[in-house]
């Protein structure tokens, strides 16, 4: 495959091909012919000293229909792992324009150019190498042309084909109007196909040797595995269950369960991913907490977890080796909403102080300084609510800094129910352990 330099390399090869073929045209018009590959509006049409010129202009690049689905999908379902380097397949559309000041010069040049491309409908590999790997001193060539030698255009799997393109009067008129210069005799050509491929590391599957495990005694394949039920045939997670029925989110330190099907096996691990976590977090699951239909997991709540986890939505999957198989599998993902915990009374184990409320300033403000578990990242949006009053956290320097909220001084002294919202996840204000649900009395603060 070619590198991103391939588009420029095609223009260079075509220009070189036309330049070499203009020897006969030079004799016919009585002077040397200049071959360029620039935009038509940059050509000086007023100078009487300008020689006859043939110009090659790339006016459009389109995706090649035959190659556009090759190598797909290029990434895994999660989007992070590269599977293939799918080629970028392009068709290049050129306009060849002839310029001449004397009678018939432009027509002669265009005729020679079209005849030359008719005789060479394919840019063979030898011609490409001869043009790009110039034997002259590289220091004498322009830097852009020196770079084109690394395009690998001659080594791509498809040959470069040149064919006339049909361009009607309306399309030609619109093109020259967009260029904003005077029309000159022109011919349109399509060059196909240029294949540009990346060089990033990818993964390729191994050849299939058998359909399922091979029996050591009979040497027979297991074949296709069939399940005598309507459940999913592969390990699947169905639902996350909170330790308190009805709670919409979990907190660090809580134990929850995930129901599913075909979860029996060995080496169970829970994988959690979040948009702000550079790497997935994996939690081992003890064997006694695993059954065929359920996994039980406890979220950590130590000092490391405060900076590793983040409030908001996580994607939860399970990794394990199913019974009867030798390779681990990863299940589908289910959402896990992690609620922030506002530290109101302080936390000696984590070294977090209690919430502070103060009134003062001009104009009068009620300032609330509070810490949260887990820490609120700088990239997250934090909102504090005192009953119905609401304020957004002020900017901070680091994740470890406390959250500071400013409410208007019209907030009357008294007790308020406190809620902390981080990236759409609210702290748990309602106690659902009994009937009926009530407000959690530990989530109340006093405004001075």
C-alpha positions, 0 to 999 in steps of 0.5 A, spaced: 500 500 500 502 507 499 503 512 504 499 519 504 504 522 499 501 517 494 496 523 491 502 528 490 506 522 487 501 521 482 501 528 480 508 528 479 508 522 475 503 524 470 507 531 470 513 527 468 510 523 463 507 529 459 513 533 460 517 527 456 512 527 451 512 534 449 518 534 445 514 533 438 509 538 440 515 543 442 517 542 434 510 543 432 509 550 436 516 552 434 518 553 442 519 549 448 513 547 452 512 548 459 509 543 463 506 544 470 502 542 476 499 548 479 492 551 480 489 555 473 488 561 477 496 562 479 498 562 471 500 569 468 496 569 462 498 577 461 505 576 460 507 575 452 514 572 455 510 566 457 512 560 453 506 555 451 504 551 457 500 544 459 498 544 466 495 538 470 490 540 475 487 536 481 480 538 482 477 533 485 478 527 490 473 521 491 472 515 494 473 509 490 467 504 490 470 498 489 475 498 495 471 502 500 469 496 504 475 493 504 478 491 511 472 493 515 471 493 520 477 496 522 476 497 530 473 492 535 466 493 538 469 497 544 472 502 539 479 502 542 483 496 539 485 496 532 483 490 528 486 492 521 489 498 517 483 499 512 486 502 506 483 509 504 482 508 496 481 514 492 480 516 485 483 522 483 480 527 478 485 531 473 484 537 468 489 538 463 489 545 460 493 547 454 495 555 454 498 558 447 498 565 445 499 564 437 494 560 433 493 553 434 498 552 439 493 550 445 489 545 440 496 542 438 498 541 445 492 538 448 492 533 442 499 531 444 497 530 451 491 526 450 494 522 445 500 521 450 495 519 455 491 514 450 497 511 449 499 510 456 492 508 460 496 505 465 502 508 469 506 501 470 511 500 476 517 501 472 515 508 470 513 510 477 520 508 480 524 512 474 520 518 476 520 518 483 527 515 484 531 520 480 538 519 479 540 526 480 543 529 486 537 529 491 539 536 494 538 539 487 531 537 487 525 541 491 524 538 498 516 536 496 519 532 490 524 529 494 519 527 499 515 523 494 520 518 493 517 515 500 510 514 497 511 507 495 506 508 490 510 503 485 509 497 490 501 498 491 497 492 489 493 495 484 496 499 478 494 506 477 489 507 471 488 513 467 482 514 463 478 520 460 472 522 464 466 525 461 464 532 464 459 536 460 458 543 459 455 545 465 460 541 470 465 544 466 462 551 466 461 551 474 468 548 475 472 554 471 467 559 475 469 556 481 477 557 479 475 564 477 480 564 471 479 564 464 477 558 460 482 554 456 481 548 452 481 542 457 480 535 458 478 531 464 481 525 466 480 520 472 486 516 475 484 510 479 486 507 484 490 510 489 491 506 496 493 509 502 494 504 508 496 506 515 502 502 519 499 502 526 500 495 529 493 491 528 491 484 530 489 478 525 485 472 527 489 465 526 487 460 521 481 455 524 483 448 525 477 445 528 470 447 529 470 447 537 475 442 541 478 436 538 477 429 543 483 427 544 481 419 543 477 420 537 480 426 534 473 428 532 471 436 533 466 438 538 462 441 532 457 447 533 455 448 540 447 448 541 443 450 547 436 447 548 433 453 551 431 460 548 437 464 552 443 467 549 448 462 547 454 466 550 455 468 557 451 474 557 450 480 563 442 482 564 441 486 570 445 490 575 442 489 582 443 494 587 444 492 595 438 496 597 432 495 592 430 502 588 437 505 589 438 508 582 446 508 583 451 505 587 457 507 592 464 505 593 464 500 598 457 497 597 456 490 595 452 489 588 450 483 584 449 482 576 445 477 574 446 473 567 446 467 564 452 462 562 456 465 567 460 459 570 467 458 569 474 460 572 478 466 573 472 471 573 474 478 573 470 485 573 472 490 568 470 497 569 471 503 564 469 510 564 471 516 559 476 519 564 479 512 566 485 512 562 485 504 563 480 499 565 479 497 572 479 490 573 476 487 580 477 479 581 471 476 583 472 470 588 469 463 586 464 463 592 461 469 589 460 466 582 454 462 580 451 460 573 446 466 573 449 471 578 456 475 580 457 478 587 462 484 587 464 489 592 467 496 590 473 498 593 473 504 598 480 505 600 484 511 599 486 509 592 479 508 590 478 515 591 482 517 585 482 511 581 474 511 580 470 517 578 462 519 579 458 518 573 456 512 568 461 506 568 461 500 563 461 493 566 463 487 563 465 480 566 471 476 563 472 469 565 474 462 561 467 458 561 466 451 562 469 447 557 473 452 554 480 454 554 480 461 552 477 467 556 471 471 554 468 478 555 461 479 556 457 484 553 457 491 557 451 493 562 451 500 565 453 502 572 452 509 575 456 511 581 454 516 586 458 521 589 458 521 597 458 528 600 463 528 606 459 532 611 461 529 618 469 528 615 472 522 614 479 521 619 481 514 615 481 518 608 483 525 612 477 529 609 475 535 613 467 536 615 463 540 610 464 548 612 458 553 611 460 560 612 456 567 610 459 573 608 462 578 603 459 583 599 454 582 596 452 577 601 454 570 599 453 563 603 459 559 601 459 551 602 466 548 602 466 540 601 469 534 599 467 528 595 468 521 595 470 519 590 474 525 588 471 529 583 475 530 577 477 537 574 473 535 567 467 533 571 461 538 572 459 538 580 453 541 582 450 542 589 443 543 591 440 545 598 433 544 598 431 547 591 437 552 591 442 550 586 450 552 585 455 550 580 462 548 583 468 554 582 474 552 578 479 548 582 487 547 581 487 539 582 482 534 583 484 533 591 482 540 592 475 541 595 469 543 592 467 550 593 460 553 592 457 560 592 449 561 594 446 568 594 445 571 601 438 571 600 438 563 603 435 564 610 439 560 616 436 553 617 437 546 616 437 544 608 437 537 605 444 537 601 445 533 594 451 533 590 450 532 583 457 530 579 456 528 571 448 527 572 449 522 578 446 524 584 448 523 591 443 518 595 438 523 599 433 518 600 433 512 605 429 506 601 431 501 606 424 501 610 417 503 608 415 508 606 422 511 603 424 517 607 430 523 607 436 520 610 437 525 616 445 524 615 444 528 609 442 535 612 446 541 613 445 547 617 446 554 614 448 559 618 
